[in-house]
């Protein structure tokens, strides 16, 4: 059964004066999915999110949250962290969250504020004005603000920005915990190891164009790869060139990384090489990580 | 509505610059009146130029205080500019919208702030007039001419909503304050170049004429007697209507500009 749809995006385009920042984005997000939005700086991630969050006007195309169009009150059901944390510098964490809470009509506001500040470890230090915060504290307050209304959907744009290694680890765990609760999440991040752990779906943007949109599993298993080595590496390489459907993607002193089309598996590689008189000393299936695949997608 | 008041209150209750500007305003309004009083006592000749009446007597005090206090409205207009441009500078307006506020509500919440400041300014000016009057006046018919306070209220609404429009257009606090203040002489100069009839309906001219120089009308009469070129002023009812139209226009224009804007 298809899950309830949370977000539907159709042919979304944004042109700035000279730049086509976003070129036709299409995607559907269902309840409980965790979507990783990947792309280098300037690929249109934040522009896309800014359109979805009502602060940029799309040049063309449409989107709809909760099957309810682009209405302003939709955003009260979404917790967002977009780019830099934006707060009143002269107010402390409590007062800043109060403004957010009133806008979002949060019930039991004072209790919620206490609990989210506890979660991001700002309960004590949050009593000072926002302008005195370190980058990490600002970022954590922004995360607390996104979580304040216990929203159905979270939009997190680089949530680990400015955090120290311990903070990054904590933030990752926090997002994993939230994802486990069944919340729908859109996560834009450069830390791909993190995305690989958390996300069920992936959209990859390159210069405003969507180059991949699908599940994490099918992205990771699109191609099979093997690491091979033999006593005579040059001979091995020549022999591999003769086999169609195999390409060499990486050479090291001790082994070769090859990528195969779907029809070829480990035993057939082995068989073909034996036929040519080459006996492998090593053959193992290699799972490419998200980072490798991502970098390949960007250069393709 | 209550929600919007709560939001503005939460934003501003700890904004100390606002309290400082307010304190300065509260000192200047009565301070300036007493300075004038002192000045007129020292220089009876100067006073005689204006009027033979005692300006601190009821009901003359009302036209005096609304005229003199109107200059210091610029201070309160600066509050509107600072508060609005801050929302751009800190990107908090953008955040408010991301969090689910509509652009209509953003504008409406600032209109509430403008209305609130106008009310405070009017009540305070009225109170200062009353107290000074009760101390200095020889008569006690304080209710005569008290309608001038209502005109003063409309004037403050006009100035503050104009300041708000500047803030929405310019977005940067310093430039918005300077250009707002510079607009005053600019309008006067343009008005002097154009014909006098057209100048009467310029926004700041209309607002300023709600609380004209005290005894303006008697000056006009005396100049007529002397057969000179007489300055003229619109009928008060027309001034009120025009002012309210301007206020509405400034807020509609602000909304239109914000609606179009990518934040």
HADDOCK unambig.tbl for C-alpha pairs under 7 A between the chains (distance, minus, plus):
assign (segid A and resid 53 and name CA) (segid B and resid 98 and name CA) 5.49 0.50 0.50
assign (segid A and resid 54 and name CA) (segid B and resid 98 and name CA) 6.42 0.50 0.50
assign (segid A and resid 55 and name CA) (segid B and resid 94 and name CA) 6.70 0.50 0.50
assign (segid A and resid 55 and name CA) (segid B and resid 97 and name CA) 7.00 0.50 0.50
assign (segid A and resid 55 and name CA) (segid B and resid 98 and name CA) 6.85 0.50 0.50
assign (segid A and resid 55 and name CA) (segid B and resid 262 and name CA) 5.96 0.50 0.50
assign (segid A and resid 55 and name CA) (segid B and resid 263 and name CA) 5.41 0.50 0.50
assign (segid A and resid 56 and name CA) (segid B and resid 262 and name CA) 4.79 0.50 0.50
assign (segid A and resid 56 and name CA) (segid B and resid 263 and name CA) 6.39 0.50 0.50
assign (segid A and resid 57 and name CA) (segid B and resid 262 and name CA) 6.38 0.50 0.50
assign (segid A and resid 72 and name CA) (segid B and resid 100 and name CA) 5.58 0.50 0.50
assign (segid A and resid 72 and name CA) (segid B and resid 101 and name CA) 6.50 0.50 0.50
assign (segid A and resid 72 and name CA) (segid B and resid 102 and name CA) 5.53 0.50 0.50
assign (segid A and resid 73 and name CA) (segid B and resid 100 and name CA) 5.58 0.50 0.50
assign (segid A and resid 75 and name CA) (segid B and resid 98 and name CA) 6.60 0.50 0.50
assign (segid A and resid 75 and name CA) (segid B and resid 99 and name CA) 5.95 0.50 0.50
assign (segid A and resid 75 and name CA) (segid B and resid 100 and name CA) 4.52 0.50 0.50
assign (segid A and resid 76 and name CA) (segid B and resid 99 and name CA) 5.87 0.50 0.50
assign (segid A and resid 76 and name CA) (segid B and resid 100 and name CA) 4.68 0.50 0.50
assign (segid A and resid 86 and name CA) (segid B and resid 90 and name CA) 6.29 0.50 0.50
assign (segid A and resid 86 and name CA) (segid B and resid 91 and name CA) 5.78 0.50 0.50
assign (segid A and resid 86 and name CA) (segid B and resid 92 and name CA) 5.61 0.50 0.50
assign (segid A and resid 86 and name CA) (segid B and resid 95 and name CA) 6.35 0.50 0.50
assign (segid A and resid 87 and name CA) (segid B and resid 90 and name CA) 6.64 0.50 0.50
assign (segid A and resid 87 and name CA) (segid B and resid 92 and name CA) 5.90 0.50 0.50
assign (segid A and resid 88 and name CA) (segid B and resid 90 and name CA) 6.59 0.50 0.50
assign (segid A and resid 88 and name CA) (segid B and resid 92 and name CA) 6.92 0.50 0.50
assign (segid A and resid 90 and name CA) (segid B and resid 15 and name CA) 6.62 0.50 0.50
assign (segid A and resid 91 and name CA) (segid B and resid 14 and name CA) 6.73 0.50 0.50
assign (segid A and resid 95 and name CA) (segid B and resid 10 and name CA) 6.77 0.50 0.50
assign (segid A and resid 99 and name CA) (segid B and resid 7 and name CA) 5.61 0.50 0.50
assign (segid A and resid 99 and name CA) (segid B and resid 10 and name CA) 6.07 0.50 0.50
assign (segid A and resid 99 and name CA) (segid B and resid 11 and name CA) 6.75 0.50 0.50
assign (segid A and resid 100 and name CA) (segid B and resid 99 and name CA) 6.77 0.50 0.50
assign (segid A and resid 102 and name CA) (segid B and resid 3 and name CA) 6.75 0.50 0.50
assign (segid A and resid 102 and name CA) (segid B and resid 7 and name CA) 6.44 0.50 0.50
assign (segid A and resid 103 and name CA) (segid B and resid 99 and name CA) 6.80 0.50 0.50
assign (segid A and resid 103 and name CA) (segid B and resid 100 and name CA) 6.60 0.50 0.50
assign (segid A and resid 103 and name CA) (segid B and resid 101 and name CA) 6.32 0.50 0.50
assign (segid A and resid 104 and name CA) (segid B and resid 99 and name CA) 6.60 0.50 0.50
assign (segid A and resid 104 and name CA) (segid B and resid 100 and name CA) 6.49 0.50 0.50
